[in-house]
Amino acid sequence: MKRKLRVGVIFGGRSGEHQVSLASARSIMAALDRDKYDVAPLGITQSGRWLLNGDPLARLLRGGDGAAEQVIPDNTGRELVPGATGAAFPPLDVIFPVLHGPFGEDGTIQGLLEIAGIPYVGSGVLASALGMDKLAAKDAFAARNLPQTPYLAVKRKDWEADPAAAIARIEGLLPYPLFVKPANLGSSIGISKAHDCAELRDALAEAARYDRKLLVEQAVPRAREIECSVLGNDDPIASVPGEVVPDREFYDYAAKYLDGDSKLLIPAPIPAALASRVRELAVRAFLAIDCSGLARVDFLLDGGTGQVFLNEINTMPGFTAISMYPKLWEASGIPYPELVDRLIDLALERHADRSRSQVAYDNTPLLK
């Protein structure tokens, strides 16, 4: 009988998206076929402490912190914690890092797993870091001539040193209304829409609570929010597009997770040619920053002209059973449990490919 794979699922983390991560991880662990996988839950508290024993998900849902574990990568045995709390933590075959936002989706946990030599689901260090940093991603997309709305960057230190100058610079380059976002965060946390100078001042102050870099974007007129899921490594495929119809002026955190009145239209009610264009752009965005495994690519559609703009890419999108990423694949013929299986296979495929690369050039010593 084929040995079951031991899958570590990491969740929680030091991020404003901590609770979203717990919801995603619960859905993923419920979908993992216990005839094929042994599941090892790995929780991270909001203070950054690792919970490896007992039921980490239940402890985090209760708000518990627990005793810290020392995480020591060792690329010889695919272990994170040799000898944790006096008992060896079993080696892992693959890890599903279900972490959203900073200290998880931004390349940090991916770097740890690379050092540990453990295969993991999702993009590597570079793509994860670019996907998390909206400004860096926009610059990368611009280099590939992907359509985007006009934008500019504001540093927190410049905003705090001279708010009037920062606002004058923005108003001199971009017309209202504007969106203001922390460059490194997700789930619409810290995002505001500004229609005038007073709202812009409040929006910059709010975004500055979460990041040192702020993104200011020109709003798309009568915008429709279109999303597309991508799956694969070097030859990715795109799902049917879906449309988000928020119950507020835009799809903020409350509209996503609290109100329950926003609608997901799958497939999106758009012409076939436009749907094809969205899928093409989604794959191009995925490849532009060298993603792996999965990503959800978000677009804004001008309600008047029909022009489509790339908004952002999410390298570890929400993954509950009702999240857009898996629902789009379900509508495209890949149900949730099969999607999880495919992502694990893609993680192992990517790790095998990376393992083919030599890490030494010459054994001749340079120093004698």
C-alpha positions as CSV (number, residue, x, y, z in Angstrom):
1,M,0.0,0.0,0.0
2,K,1.3,3.4,-0.9
3,R,2.5,5.4,2.1
4,K,0.3,8.4,3.1
5,L,1.9,11.8,2.6
6,R,2.3,13.8,5.8
7,V,1.0,17.3,5.1
8,G,1.7,20.2,7.5
9,V,-0.9,22.9,7.4
10,I,0.4,26.2,8.8
11,F,-2.2,28.9,9.8
12,G,-2.7,31.9,11.9
13,G,0.3,34.2,11.9
14,R,1.3,37.8,12.7
15,S,-1.1,39.6,10.5
16,G,-4.4,41.5,10.4
17,E,-5.6,38.6,8.3
18,H,-5.1,36.1,11.2
19,Q,-8.8,35.1,11.5
20,V,-9.2,34.7,7.7
21,S,-6.2,32.3,7.8
22,L,-7.9,30.2,10.5
23,A,-11.1,29.9,8.4
24,S,-9.2,28.9,5.3
25,A,-7.1,26.3,7.2
26,R,-10.2,24.7,8.7
27,S,-11.7,24.2,5.3
28,I,-8.5,22.8,3.8
29,M,-7.9,20.4,6.6
30,A,-11.5,19.2,6.4
31,A,-11.0,18.6,2.6
32,L,-7.8,16.6,2.9
33,D,-8.5,12.9,2.3
34,R,-7.3,11.0,5.4
35,D,-6.9,7.9,3.2
36,K,-4.1,9.7,1.4
37,Y,-2.8,12.2,3.9
38,D,-1.7,12.4,7.5
39,V,-2.4,16.0,8.5
40,A,-0.2,17.9,10.9
41,P,-1.7,21.3,12.0
42,L,0.9,24.0,12.8
43,G,-0.5,27.2,14.4
44,I,1.2,30.5,14.7
45,T,-0.2,33.0,17.2
46,Q,-0.6,36.7,16.5
47,S,2.5,37.3,18.6
48,G,4.5,34.9,16.3
49,R,4.7,31.9,18.6
50,W,4.4,28.4,17.1
51,L,1.9,25.9,18.4
52,L,2.8,22.4,17.3
53,N,1.1,20.0,19.7
54,G,-2.5,19.2,20.7
55,D,-5.1,21.1,18.7
56,P,-3.4,24.4,17.5
57,L,-6.5,25.5,15.5
58,A,-8.8,25.2,18.5
59,R,-6.3,27.0,20.7
60,L,-6.0,29.9,18.2
61,L,-9.8,30.1,17.8
62,R,-10.0,30.5,21.6
63,G,-7.3,33.2,21.4
64,G,-4.7,31.1,23.3
65,D,-1.0,31.8,23.0
66,G,0.5,28.7,24.6
67,A,4.1,27.8,25.0
68,A,6.5,28.8,22.3
69,E,8.3,26.2,20.2
70,Q,11.7,26.8,18.7
71,V,11.5,26.4,14.9
72,I,14.8,25.1,13.6
73,P,15.1,24.4,9.9
74,D,17.2,21.4,8.8
75,N,17.2,20.7,5.1
76,T,18.5,17.1,5.6
77,G,15.3,15.7,7.0
78,R,12.4,18.0,6.0
79,E,11.9,18.9,9.7
80,L,11.0,22.1,11.2
81,V,11.4,21.2,14.8
82,P,13.8,18.3,15.7
83,G,13.1,17.3,19.3
84,A,10.3,19.8,20.1
85,T,9.2,19.7,23.7
86,G,11.2,16.5,24.2
87,A,9.6,14.5,21.4
88,A,10.7,14.5,17.8
89,F,8.3,16.3,15.5
90,P,7.9,13.9,12.5
91,P,9.3,14.9,9.1
92,L,6.9,16.5,6.7
93,D,6.4,15.6,3.0
94,V,4.8,18.9,2.1
95,I,3.5,22.0,3.8
96,F,0.4,24.0,2.9
97,P,1.1,27.5,4.3
98,V,-2.4,28.9,4.7
99,L,-1.1,32.3,5.8
100,H,-2.5,35.6,4.5
101,G,-0.8,38.9,4.7
102,P,2.6,39.8,6.2
103,F,4.8,37.2,7.9
104,G,3.3,34.5,5.8
105,E,2.1,35.4,2.3
106,D,5.0,37.8,1.7
107,G,7.9,35.3,1.2
108,T,9.0,35.1,4.8
109,I,7.6,31.6,5.6
110,Q,8.5,30.6,2.1
111,G,12.1,31.5,2.8
112,L,12.0,29.4,6.0
113,L,10.6,26.4,4.1
114,E,13.3,26.8,1.4
115,I,16.0,26.7,4.0
116,A,14.3,23.6,5.6
117,G,14.2,21.9,2.3
118,I,10.4,21.1,2.6
119,P,8.1,21.2,-0.5
120,Y,5.3,23.7,0.0
121,V,2.1,24.8,-1.7
122,G,2.2,28.1,-3.6
123,S,4.6,30.6,-4.9
124,G,8.3,31.0,-3.9
125,V,10.0,33.8,-2.1
126,L,10.2,36.2,-5.0
127,A,6.6,35.9,-6.3
128,S,5.2,35.9,-2.7
129,A,7.1,39.1,-1.9
130,L,6.1,40.8,-5.1
131,G,2.4,39.7,-4.8
132,M,2.3,41.0,-1.2
133,D,3.8,44.4,-2.1
134,K,1.2,46.0,-4.3
135,L,3.6,48.7,-5.4
136,A,6.3,46.3,-6.4
137,A,3.8,44.1,-8.2
138,K,2.4,47.1,-10.1
139,D,5.8,48.0,-11.3
140,A,6.4,44.4,-12.5
141,F,3.1,44.4,-14.3
142,A,3.9,47.7,-15.9
143,A,7.1,46.3,-17.2
144,R,5.0,43.6,-19.0
145,N,2.6,46.1,-20.4
146,L,-0.4,44.8,-18.4
147,P,-3.2,47.4,-18.3
148,Q,-3.5,49.2,-14.9
149,T,-5.1,52.3,-13.6
150,P,-2.7,55.3,-12.9
151,Y,-1.1,55.1,-9.4
152,L,1.7,56.5,-7.3
153,A,3.5,55.7,-4.1
154,V,3.6,57.7,-0.8
155,K,6.0,56.9,2.0
156,R,4.7,57.1,5.5
157,K,7.6,59.2,6.7
158,D,6.9,61.8,3.9
159,W,3.2,61.8,4.7
160,E,3.9,62.3,8.5
161,A,6.6,64.9,7.9
162,D,4.5,67.1,5.6
163,P,0.9,66.0,5.0
164,A,0.0,69.1,3.0
165,A,2.9,68.5,0.5
166,A,1.9,64.8,0.2
167,I,-1.7,65.7,-0.6
168,A,-0.7,68.5,-3.0
169,R,1.6,66.0,-4.9
170,I,-1.3,63.5,-5.2
171,E,-3.9,66.0,-6.3
172,G,-1.4,67.4,-8.9
173,L,-1.1,63.9,-10.5
174,L,-4.4,62.0,-10.0
175,P,-8.0,63.1,-10.1
176,Y,-10.6,62.2,-7.5
177,P,-12.0,59.7,-6.5
178,L,-9.0,57.8,-5.3
179,F,-8.2,54.6,-3.5
180,V,-5.6,54.6,-0.8
181,K,-4.1,51.3,0.4
182,P,-1.3,50.0,2.6
183,A,1.2,48.5,0.1
184,N,1.6,45.3,2.1
185,L,-1.7,43.9,3.3
186,G,-4.8,42.1,2.1
187,S,-8.5,41.5,2.8
188,S,-9.1,45.2,2.1
189,I,-7.7,46.1,5.5
190,G,-6.7,49.7,5.7
191,I,-8.2,50.6,2.3
192,S,-10.3,53.7,1.9
193,K,-11.9,55.6,-1.0
194,A,-11.4,59.3,-1.0
195,H,-13.7,61.7,-2.9
196,D,-12.1,65.0,-1.7
197,C,-9.1,66.4,0.2
198,A,-10.6,65.8,3.6
199,E,-11.3,62.1,2.9
200,L,-7.8,61.7,1.3
201,R,-6.2,63.0,4.5
202,D,-8.2,60.5,6.5
203,A,-7.4,57.7,4.1
204,L,-3.7,58.3,4.2
205,A,-3.7,58.3,8.0
206,E,-5.6,55.0,8.0
207,A,-3.3,53.3,5.5
208,A,-0.3,54.6,7.4
209,R,-1.4,52.6,10.4
210,Y,-0.5,49.4,8.6
211,D,2.5,50.0,6.4
212,R,5.4,52.3,5.6
213,K,4.5,52.4,2.0
214,L,1.1,53.7,0.8
215,L,-0.5,53.1,-2.6
216,V,-2.7,55.8,-4.2
217,E,-4.7,54.7,-7.2
218,Q,-7.1,56.5,-9.6
219,A,-10.6,54.9,-9.2
220,V,-12.2,53.2,-12.2
221,P,-15.5,54.8,-13.2
222,R,-18.6,52.6,-12.3
223,A,-16.1,49.8,-11.6
224,R,-17.2,46.2,-11.7
225,E,-14.9,43.8,-9.8
226,I,-13.9,40.7,-11.8
227,E,-11.8,37.9,-10.4
228,C,-10.1,34.9,-12.0
229,S,-8.3,31.9,-10.4
230,V,-5.1,30.5,-11.8
231,L,-3.6,27.0,-11.2
232,G,-0.3,25.5,-12.2
233,N,3.4,26.1,-12.3
234,D,5.2,26.8,-15.6
235,D,2.0,26.1,-17.7
236,P,-0.8,27.6,-15.7
237,I,-4.5,27.5,-16.5
238,A,-7.2,30.0,-15.7
239,S,-10.7,29.5,-14.4
240,V,-13.9,31.1,-15.6
241,P,-14.0,34.6,-14.3
242,G,-16.4,35.6,-11.5
243,E,-17.9,39.0,-10.4
244,V,-18.1,40.4,-7.0
245,V,-21.1,42.7,-6.4
246,P,-20.4,44.4,-3.0
247,D,-23.1,45.6,-0.7
248,R,-21.1,48.7,-0.1
249,E,-19.4,51.3,-2.3
250,F,-16.5,49.0,-2.7
251,Y,-15.5,45.5,-1.5
252,D,-14.0,46.4,1.9
253,Y,-13.3,44.1,4.8
254,A,-16.9,44.3,6.2
255,A,-18.4,43.6,2.8
256,K,-16.1,40.6,2.4
257,Y,-16.4,38.9,5.8
258,L,-19.0,40.6,8.1
259,D,-22.1,41.8,6.2
260,G,-22.9,38.7,4.2
261,D,-24.9,40.7,1.7
262,S,-22.3,40.9,-1.1
263,K,-22.9,38.6,-4.1
264,L,-20.6,36.4,-6.1
265,L,-21.7,35.9,-9.7
266,I,-20.1,32.8,-11.2
267,P,-19.5,32.9,-14.0
268,A,-19.3,36.7,-14.4
269,P,-22.1,38.0,-16.6
270,I,-19.7,39.4,-19.2
271,P,-19.3,38.8,-23.0
272,A,-17.3,35.7,-24.0
273,A,-14.6,37.7,-25.6
274,L,-14.1,39.8,-22.5
275,A,-14.0,36.6,-20.3
276,S,-11.3,35.2,-22.6
277,R,-9.4,38.5,-22.3
278,V,-9.6,38.3,-18.5
279,R,-8.3,34.7,-18.4
280,E,-5.4,35.7,-20.7
281,L,-4.4,38.6,-18.5
282,A,-4.7,36.5,-15.4
283,V,-2.2,34.0,-16.7
284,R,0.1,36.8,-17.9
285,A,0.0,38.4,-14.5
286,F,0.8,35.0,-12.8
287,L,3.8,34.5,-15.1
288,A,4.9,38.1,-14.8
289,I,6.0,37.6,-11.2
290,D,6.9,33.9,-11.5
291,C,4.0,32.5,-9.4
292,S,3.6,28.8,-8.6
293,G,0.7,26.7,-7.6
294,L,-2.1,29.1,-7.2
295,A,-3.2,32.8,-7.4
296,R,-6.3,34.8,-7.7
297,V,-6.0,37.8,-10.0
298,D,-8.4,40.7,-9.5
299,F,-9.5,43.1,-12.2
300,L,-11.6,46.3,-12.4
301,L,-14.0,46.7,-15.4
302,D,-14.9,50.2,-16.4
303,G,-18.7,50.1,-16.4
304,G,-18.9,52.6,-19.3
305,T,-16.1,51.8,-21.7
306,G,-15.8,48.1,-20.9
307,Q,-12.0,48.5,-20.5
308,V,-10.4,46.1,-18.1
309,F,-7.7,47.0,-15.6
310,L,-5.5,44.6,-13.6
311,N,-6.0,45.5,-9.9
312,E,-3.8,43.0,-8.0
313,I,-2.7,39.4,-7.5
314,N,-3.2,37.3,-4.4
315,T,-0.6,34.5,-4.1
316,M,-2.5,32.8,-1.2
317,P,-6.1,33.8,-1.6
318,G,-8.9,33.0,0.9
319,F,-9.5,29.3,0.8
320,T,-12.7,28.6,2.7
321,A,-15.4,26.5,0.9
322,I,-17.2,29.8,0.0
323,S,-14.1,31.8,-1.1
324,M,-13.9,33.0,-4.7
325,Y,-10.7,31.0,-5.5
326,P,-12.1,27.5,-5.0
327,K,-15.6,28.4,-6.1
328,L,-14.3,29.6,-9.5
329,W,-12.5,26.3,-9.9
330,E,-15.6,24.4,-8.9
331,A,-17.5,26.2,-11.6
332,S,-14.6,25.3,-14.0
333,G,-14.9,21.5,-13.2
334,I,-12.5,21.1,-10.3
335,P,-14.2,20.4,-7.0
336,Y,-12.6,21.6,-3.7
337,P,-11.0,18.2,-2.6
338,E,-9.5,17.7,-6.0
339,L,-8.2,21.2,-6.1
340,V,-6.4,20.6,-2.8
341,D,-4.9,17.4,-4.2
342,R,-3.7,19.3,-7.3
343,L,-2.0,22.0,-5.3
344,I,-0.1,19.4,-3.3
345,D,1.0,17.7,-6.5
346,L,2.1,21.0,-7.9
347,A,4.1,21.7,-4.7
348,L,5.9,18.4,-5.0
349,E,6.5,19.0,-8.8
350,R,8.0,22.4,-8.2
351,H,10.3,21.1,-5.4
352,A,11.5,18.3,-7.6
353,D,12.3,20.7,-10.3
354,R,14.2,23.1,-8.0
355,S,16.1,20.2,-6.5
356,R,17.6,19.4,-9.9
357,S,19.6,22.7,-9.8
358,Q,23.2,22.3,-8.6
359,V,24.1,24.2,-5.5
360,A,27.9,23.8,-5.9
361,Y,30.1,24.8,-8.8
362,D,33.6,23.5,-8.0
363,N,35.1,21.6,-5.1
364,T,38.5,23.3,-5.5
365,P,39.1,25.4,-2.5
366,L,39.7,29.1,-3.1
367,L,41.4,29.6,0.2
368,K,44.5,27.6,1.2
